[in-house]
Amino acid sequence: MAKIENFSTSKRLIKNAKNFFDIKPVGIFKNLKNATFYGWGYKKSGLNAINLAKKHNGSFTLLEDGFIRSLGLSDTPSFSIVSDDIGIYYNAQIPSKLENLLNSYEFDENLLNTAKKAINLIKTHNISKYNHAKPCPDNLFKSDKKNVLIIAQTKNDASLTFGLADNFSTTQMIDDAVKENPNANIYLKIHPDVINGLKESDINLDQIPKNVKILQDDFNPISLLKHFIKVYTKTSQMGFEALILGLECVCYGMPFYAGWGVSIDKIKCARRKKQRSIEEIFAAAYILYTTYKNPYNGKNLDIIQTINEIIALKEKEAKTAYLFGFSRWKHEFVRPFLSEFQNLIFINPLISSHAKLAIKKGLNHHNQIFIWGAKNFKRLEKFYKITRVEDGFIRSKALGSDLTRPYSLVFDDLGIYFNPSKESRLERILNTHEFNDELLKQARELRQILKENKISKYNHIAPKELNFKTNKKKILVVGQVEDDMSVKLGANGKSNLELLKMVKDENKDAFIIYKPHPDVESGNRVGKVADEVALKFCDTILKNANITSILPHIDELCTLSSLTGFEALLYGKKVVCYGMPFYAGWGLSTDKITCNRRVKRPSIDELIAAVYILYPRYLSPKTLEICTPKQLIDELKDLKVERLSALATLKRCFFRIFK
């Protein structure tokens, strides 16, 4: 019976081995004579297996991950394993089963045709050992020069010692690459484990010459190699993937594919006597030497089936989205906006190690990542493409802070509209979009509908007629939620009281109206200014008033960064911005600060088209399917407010009290 020596092997490796072989821990057997002992590679586990085989007159088998392993990194289920009862493929100090196959096997036409078919699939679908990494952008390499790649590895990696590469340094590879390719761009690829902070590099990054460009992004290896003509490596599997793609490969060690006549080798291995083609090396390593199995259903696979399974999984993963920073009450409400995804995985916003948890759940670069608002997930943003999500500009019939369903959201893959420190998708639209006549016609119609129906972001207060009995210039000052990110990022964290003081100081003879934010009025959010304090800097305070009832009666609106300023522009009012909201900086408002990125001067119709039509997504309240802003406005009229359950609302109140 087969057994495994287990006291020095990680649980992950044991579990992986058990998926492929009928193996048991050594400790459960009293009689170990003539047994087969399994261990992992030429590490402690494998060496113990070899020693136990000698001690008990048995045999050993060393295991390692296969060359096409999994969708994600090494903590995700494995599709392949290699087994070797002679040595292991990366140990060139002694023979291995793979080396013996390449020295003696007679490759028939059917096997080589299978190898060619597998290679074509690998090249077409960018299949590598791990298949989590994002594809390399086509515009990353813009120069007309040819590109040469040096592949750095991790410090003290076992494949370097056993691959006879200890006498060579990465610095030497760099020097040779620069010297041998004087008219090429030289790039150095850093190992993904170094990028992720898991291991040290085999080169000090401070010692890299300035004319060598460093690639630190974790790109899919095949998609990256397609931009190069030649690679320099010690023992990396990427060297063989380069050969598959038709690149030259210079080896400063003795990886499994060196010594057979397909690579330029700095050292020799006298045991490797045959001249082999790339297809023969592939057939030996990837087909004859490797066992494949579907880790999800236990079904045995061949290499073509395995590649196709991984291709299908990559496509499926592209339909899985991970959502960070979404409060629990938002989970069901956001689903209809993301109906194109088969699976939404929410990562608990209270857990600190968000990225690690998501990776354990299967996160990779094929997935979409959504983050609520401007919440900070630095590690995620460093390695993954993210899209930020926030309430839209026609949100609902009640306050968001009352946990009501939103009927519009914005999805921004560049930044987010209320953060002027970096470009947002809305800003990109306004700077670059060509607004055609049909779109501008829709914008004009929408503007009229919004005004006629007195529609705002929140529509919880019925409009009513107002009359300010004064001949003075009427200025509306709109309060905001003071800890809102639009205030922190778009107005340098100024307070409502500071805004009131600035407006009063600049408009001593005006009639100033102060309107607190509805979320502040309701007691849900911070930013309250006591009435007796506010009245020192304004003439009247309007509470529980629909903003669309006020706008027709004012001459000017002053704000930090409120959406109300944009709504005032729709009514043709002068708007003074003391911060940098999304509608400022385009020449339509009077701005106290500037943003040099905002270079276009759009019309009010173009601004409306960008803000209300091109940027957000809308849901029909009746069907919960994507709709137009006009359809949403029509359906809002008869809408009943959809809130959380009474229990969830009670919990929310409890947390507010004991915050």
N, C-alpha and C positions, 0 to 999 in steps of 0.2 A: 504493500500500500504506500502511496506517495505521502510524504510528510513535509512540513516546513519548520525550520528552526526559527523561533519567533521572538526570543527575548531581546533582540536588538533591532527589530524591524518595526517601523511605524505602523499604527493601526490602518492608516490609509493604504499602505503598500500591501499589507496582509489581505485587506478587503479586496483590493484590485486583483491580487494573485488568486484568491478564492473564486473570483468570477470566471476564471479561465481554467483552473485545475482543481482536482479533488485532493485537497491538502488539509492536514490537521496539525495542530501544535505538537512539537516533539514531546512535551511533558506528559501527554496522555498515554504514551506507549512505554511499556516496560522493556520489551524486546525490540531493539533498534537494529539488529543484525540484518545486513543486506538491504536496508531501506534506502530510498532516494530522498535526499535532503535538498530542500529548496531554499534559496537565499536571494537577496536583492543585490544584483550587480557585483562589483568588486569593492563593496563597502563591507562594514563589519558583519552584517548579516550574511552576505555571500561568502566571505572568508570563513565564517563559522560553519556554514553548510559544507564547504570543502573539507574542513578539518574533521567534522563529524562523519563525513563519508569515509575518510581514511581510517578513523578510529573504529568504525563499525563495519568495515569491509563493504561499504555501500557505494552509492553513486551520488552525484550532485547535479543540480540544474540551477543555473543562474538566470534570473529574470530581470527585465528592464522594460520600460515603456516602449511601445512601438514608434515608428517614424511618422505615422498618422494617428495621433493619439485620441484627440477629443475636441469638442467644440470650444471649451474654455481651458483655463490653466489646470495645473496638476491636481487641484482639489475637486475637479469635476469628473464625472464618470468616464472611464477609458474604453475606447473601442479596440485597442490593440495591445499586445504584449509580445516581447521576444523571449525565447527560452533557449538556453545554450548549455550543453553538457560538456563543453570543452573549455571555454573561456567566456568572454563577452565582447561584443563588437568594437567597443571603444578602447579596449586594452590591446594595444599593438605590441606590448612586451612579450606576449605569448600568442599561440594560435587561438582561433575561435571557430565555432561552427560556421559562421558566415564566411570567414576567410577560407576555410576548407571547401565550402560550396563554390566559391569563385575560382579556386585553384583546380577543381575537378569536375564540376557539374556540366553535363551536356544539355544545353538549353535548346528546347524544340521550338518550332515555329508558333505553336499555339500559346506557349508561355510568353514568348516575346511579343506576340500580338496583344495579349492581355496587358503586358507591361506598357506597350505603346498607348493602348486605350486609356489606361490609368494615368499615364503622364499627360495625355491631352486633357483629361478631366481636371487634373491638378492645375495645369496652366490656365485653363478656361475659367475655373471657379476659385482660383487662388487658395488651394488647399495645402496646408502645412501641418506641422506636428500639432501645434495648438492653433485654434481657429477663432480666437476671440478678438484679435486686434483689428483696428480700423484699417480700411484700404488706404493706400498712399495716394494723396491727391495728384491728379495729372499735372497741375500747374505748379507743383513744388519745385521742379527742376526746369527753369526757364532758359538757361544758357544754351547756346549753340554748340558748346564744347561737349565732348564725350565725358561720361561720368564713370569714375572708378570708386569701388567701395571697399573699405577695410572693416572687417568684422571683429570688434573687441569682444572678449568673453569675460567671465567672472573670475575674480582672484581665487587661486588655489582650486579651481575646478578639477575634478577627478579626470575628466577627459583630456586635460592638458598634460598631466603627469603620465597617465597611461597611454596617451597619444603621442608620446615622445616629443612634446613641444616645449619642454622646460628650458631648452637651450636658446630659445628665441623669445624676443620681447615684442610687444605690440609696437613699441617705438621703432624697432628695426623694420617691422612691416610698413610702418608709415614712411620711413626714410626711403625704403625700396620703391614703394608705390609712387612717391613724389618724383624720384629719380627716373624711374622707368616709364613714366607717363607725363612728360613735361607739358603737353598741350591739353591735359584733361583736368576736369574738376575732381578733386580728391575729397571723399566723404568718409567719415568715421562713424560707424553705427555702434551705439552703446547698448549693452545687453539689457533686455526688459527688466530683469531682476534688479539691476543697478538703478534704472529709471524709477522703479517702484520702491526704492530704498531698502530692498531685502538683502542685497549683497554688495560687496565692493567690486569695483572694476579691476581688470588686470592692467590698467594704465592710469596714471595720475592725470586727470583732465587738465591740470594747470600746465602740463608739459607738452601739450599738443600744439604743433606749429599753427600760426595764425592763418596760413594758406590752406589748412585742412578744415573743412566744415563738419561740425558735429551734428549728427542726427540723434536726437534724444526721444523723439516720439516713438511709441510702440506701434509701428505700422505692420500690417500683414507682410510676412517676408517675401512671398511670391510677388505681390503687387509692388513692393519696393524694388525688388531685383530687376523687374522689367524695365527700369529706368537706367540700367547700368550695362557696361560692356565687359567688365572684368571685376573680380573680387579677390581680396587677399584675406586669408584666414589661417588659423592654427588647426582647429579640429571641428569647427561648427558644422552642424547639419545644413546650415544655409549654403555652405560651399557646394554640397551636392545638389541642392535646389537650384543654385546658379548654373551648374552643369546641365541640369534638366532643361533650363531655359536657353541653353546655347551660349552661355558666357564662358570666358576663360576663368579658371580658378587656380590660384597659387596657394599651395599648402605649406605651412611652416610646422607641420606636425604630420602624424600618420593616422588620419581618420579612416573609417571603413572604406571610403571610396578612393583613397589615394593609393598609389603603387600599382595601379592597373592600367596606366597609360592614358587616362582621360584628363588628368590634372597635371599642373606644373609643380613638381615636388622638390622641396628643399632637402629632404632626407630620403633614404631608401629603406626598403624592407626586403631582405633577401628571401623571405618565405613567399612573397607575392610574386609569382613567376609568370602568370598569364597576362596577356593583353586582353582587356575586356571592354566592351562597348558600354555606353551609359545605360542602354536598355537591359543589358545582361546584369550589370551591378544593381539596377533597380529591381529586376526580377528576383535576384538572390536575396536582397535585403528586405524589400517591401512585400514580397510574395512568399518565397520559400522559407524565410527565416522568421516570419511574423505570423502570429495567430490573431484572427479578428473575431469579435463577438459584439453583438448589440448589448450594451450594459443595461438597457432599460427593459428588455424582454428576454434576455439570455439566449437569443437565437444566434447560431454560428453564421458568420458572414465570410464572403471572399472580399478581396480588395475593392473591386468595382462596387459591390453592394455597400461596403463601408463608406466609400467616398460619396456615393449617392445619398446615403443616410445623413451624412454630415452636411451635404449641400441642402437637403430638405430641412434639416434642423436650423441651418443658417437663415433660410427663408422664413421659417416659423419664428425664430428669435427676432427677426426684423419686425414681426407683428406683436412683439411683447414690449410693453413699456414699463419703466420703473419710475415711480413718482415719489419725490422727496419733499418734505415740509408741508404736506397737505394735512390739515387737521382732519380728525376722523369724520366730522360731520360733512366734509367736502367730498368724501370718497364716492358716494352714490351720485352726487350732483355732477361730478366731472365726467362720469362714464359716457353719457350720451355725446359729449363733445369729442370723444376719442373712439368712436365706434369702428374706426379702421383697424384698431388693435384687438386681437383675439384675447389678450390677457393683460390686465393691469395689476402690477405688484406695487403695493404701497409700503414704503419703509417708514417705520414708526418715527415721528419727529422728535420723540423724547429720548431716543437712543443716540449716544454720542458717536459711536463708530459706524456711521451710516454706510460708508463705502464698503467696509469689510463685510457687514451684514448683507448688503446687496450682492456682493460677489459670491458669498456663500449660497445665496438664493439663485445664482446663475447669471448675474449681470455680466454682459460683455459688450463689445463695440458694435454688435449687430442690433442691440436694443436701442430704443429711444428713451431718453431721460428727460423728465419734466420736473422742474423745481418751482415751488410756489413763490411768486413775488421775487424779492431781492434777497431771500434767505441765503446764507453763506455756506457753501459746501466746497471748500477750497480744493480738497483732494479729488473730488469728482470732476470739478471744472478743469483741473490740470490734465487729466487723462481722458476725459470723455467729452463728446459734443453734447451740450445741454440746450434745452428750450425752457424759457421761463414762462410762467402762466400767471395771469392776474385778471381780476374782474374787468369786464368791458365797460363801455361808456353809456350803454343803455342796459342796466344790469337786471332790474327786477321791480316788483311792485312794493317792495318793503326793504328795510335796511339789511345789509349784509351781516352786520353785527348781531342781528336777531336770528341768524342761522337760517336764512331763507334761500331757496334755490336761485342761482344766477341763470339768466337766459342769454348772457353774452360773456365770453372770455376772450382774452388776447393770448396768442402763442407767439413768443418772440425768440428766435434762434440766434440773435445777435446780442441783445441786452434786454432792457425792459423800458418802456416808454417814459417812466417817471425818474429814471436815473440818467441825468445829463452828463455824467462823467465818462460815459462810453456810448458809442453808436448803438441805436436800437433799430429793429426792423422797420418801425414807423419812420424813424429819421431817414433810413435808407430809401424808403418809398418816396418821401417828400423831396429828397435830393436828386433822385434818379428816374422816377417813374414818368412815363409819357402819358399824360391824362388825355384820353380821346374825347370826342364830342359826346358820345353816348354815356360815358362814365360821368362827365360833368353835368349832363342833363339829369341823370339819376341823383346826383348830389344836390342839385337845385330843388328837385322834387322832394327829396328827403328833408332838406332844410325847412321847406314849407310845411311838411307833415309834422315835423317836430314842434314847430311853433304853434300850428293850429291845434294840436292835441296836447300842448303843454307837457311834453315828454322830457324828462331829465334822466339822470343816472338812476336815482331812486324815485319811486312814484307812489309813496305811501301817504302823502298828504294831498288832499283834494285842492285844486286851484281855487283861488278866490280873488275878488277884485280888491285892489289896494289903492289908496290915495294919500300921497304925502303932501300935506298942505304947507308948502313952502315955495318961495321963489328962488331960493338958493340952489346952487349946483348940488345935485344929489349924488353922493358917492356910496356905493355898497362895498363894505368890507366883509369878506367871507372868512369865517373861522375854519380851522381844519383840526384833524386829529393830530395832536402834537408829536406822538411817537410813531406816526405813520411814516413809512419809508419814503414816500413822496416829499415829505417835509424834511426829513433828515438828509436825503440825497439831493433833492431839488431846491431846497431853501436853506441849506446849512443849519437845519435844526432850529430856526427862529420860532418864537412862540407867538400865539395869537395876540397877546398883550403887546409884544414888540411891534407887531404889524399895525395894530391900532395906533400906537404912539407915533410911528413913522408917518402914517397917513394923516393923522391930525396935525402933525408938525408941518407937513407940506401943503395942507389944505385948511388953513385956519378959518376961512370964511365959508366953507362948504357945509352942507347938511349931510352928516355921516350916519349911515345906517349900518349897524353891526348884526350879522346873522351867524350865530354859532352853528357848528357842524351838527347834523342830525344825530350822528352816533355819539357825540359829546352830550347833546341835549338828553338823549335817552339814558345816559349814565353808563353806556357800554364802553366808552373809550375816554382817554385823557385829553385835556385841553380846555377845561372850563375856566372862564374868566368871570369872577363874581360880578353881578349886575352893577353894584355900586362902584366897582373899579372900572368896568367897561364904560360906564356913563360919564366918566371924567374925560373920555377921548372920543365919544360918539354922542349923537343926539337921540337916537332911539335904538332899541334892540328888538329884532324880529325873531320870535321863536315859533316853531311849528308852522312855518310858512313854506309853501311850495316855491322853489326858486323861480319857476317860470311865471309866477304871479308878480314877482318883484322886478324882473329884468326889463319889462316894457316901460317902467316908471323911473328908471335911473338914468343918469348921464354918464356915469363912469363906474367901473368895478376895479377894486384893488385887491390883490391876492398874493399869497406866497407862491403856491403852485396848484391851486384848486382847479378841478375840472370845470367848475362854474365859470372860470374865466373864458374857457373855450365856448361854453354855452352863451356867454355874453357876446362873443364875437358873432355868433349866429344871429343875434338881435341887432347887430350893427353898432354895438356900444364900444366906447373906448375902454381898453383893458390895460391896467398898469400891473406889471409883474415884478415882485420883489424877489422872486426866485427864478428858476429856469424850468418851467413846466414844458410839456411836449409841444405846445402850440406857440411858445415864445421863441424868439430868435429868427423868425421868418419874415419879419417886417409888418406883421399884422397887429402887433401889440407894442406898447411902450415898455421897454425892458430896462431894469436897473442893472442887470448883468448881461454878459454876452456869451455866445457859444460859437467858436470859430468854425466848427464843422458844418453849421447850418448856413449853407451858402446860397441856396435857392430862395426865390421870393415868390412863393405860390399864391394864387388867388384864394379867397375864402372858399370858393367851390372846390378847388383842388385840396385844400386842407380838410374839408368835410368828406370828400371822396376817400382820402387816405385814412382818416380817423374812424369813420363810420362804416365804410364799405370794404376797403382793401385789407385793413389790419385785423379786425375782430372776427370771431365766429359767433353765430347766433343760433339759438334753439327755439323751435316752435313750442310754446307752452302747452299746446294741445297734443302734439305728437311726439315731442322730445326728439325731433329730427332737425338736422341743420336747415336753416331757413334764411331768408333775407331780412335786413333790418326793417323794411316796410311791413313784412308779414308779422314780425314780432310786435311792432307798434300796434297793428290792428288787433292782435290777440291779447295784448296787455289790458285793453279796456275792460274786458269781462273776466279777468283773471282772478282766481282766488289764491291767496298767499299760501305757498307750500313751505311749511317750517319743519324743523326737526320734531321728533316725538316729544311729548310732555316730559318723559323721563330724561331725555338728553338735554332739554332746556333746563330742567331742575339741576342737573349736574353742572351745567354751565354757570348757573347762578351760584351754586355752592363754591365753585372754584374762584368766582369773582370775589365772594365774601372773604374767603380764606387765602387770598393771593399773597 
